[in-house]
């Protein structure tokens, strides 16, 4: 069982930045996609960004504000979020997918709350 632990959420003002981290317990997932999703209040969970095979992909609403990166040595990946707005409020989850999950986002972190005040 792969365990993912997020950190870095909090309450900031509009225009500020946050960096989320996700640490994985298992190095057997080294070739897995790594992603970030979020669930705004009262809405469904949505895709934010992913790292896959050395490439990065982002949801349209990111608009160049977010960057996903990884630290292989630490088995950790990050989501740097800049110019945050109230619409970015939500619970942010990291997840992985690969051959062991049928290429579905099969392992999830517990979520970290991000609140942006206007």
Secondary structure in CASP SS format (residue, H / E / C, confidence):
PFRMAT SS
TARGET T0000
AUTHOR 0000-0000-0000
METHOD secondary structure of the structure
MODEL  1
X C 1.00
X C 1.00
X C 1.00
X E 1.00
X E 1.00
X E 1.00
X E 1.00
X C 1.00
X C 1.00
X E 1.00
X E 1.00
X E 1.00
X E 1.00
X C 1.00
X C 1.00
X C 1.00
X C 1.00
X E 1.00
X E 1.00
X E 1.00
X E 1.00
X E 1.00
X E 1.00
X E 1.00
X C 1.00
X C 1.00
X H 1.00
X H 1.00
X H 1.00
X C 1.00
X C 1.00
X C 1.00
X E 1.00
X E 1.00
X E 1.00
X E 1.00
X E 1.00
X E 1.00
X E 1.00
X C 1.00
X C 1.00
X C 1.00
X C 1.00
X C 1.00
X E 1.00
X E 1.00
X E 1.00
X E 1.00
X E 1.00
X E 1.00
X E 1.00
X E 1.00
X C 1.00
X C 1.00
X E 1.00
X E 1.00
X E 1.00
X E 1.00
X C 1.00
X H 1.00
X H 1.00
X H 1.00
X C 1.00
X C 1.00
X C 1.00
X E 1.00
X E 1.00
X E 1.00
X E 1.00
X E 1.00
X E 1.00
X C 1.00
X C 1.00
X C 1.00
X C 1.00
X E 1.00
X E 1.00
X E 1.00
X E 1.00
X E 1.00
X E 1.00
X C 1.00
X C 1.00
X C 1.00
X C 1.00
X H 1.00
X H 1.00
X H 1.00
X C 1.00
X E 1.00
X E 1.00
X E 1.00
X E 1.00
X E 1.00
X E 1.00
X E 1.00
X E 1.00
X C 1.00
X H 1.00
X H 1.00
X H 1.00
X C 1.00
X C 1.00
X C 1.00
X C 1.00
X C 1.00
X E 1.00
X E 1.00
X C 1.00
X C 1.00
X C 1.00
X E 1.00
X E 1.00
X E 1.00
X E 1.00
X E 1.00
X E 1.00
X C 1.00
END
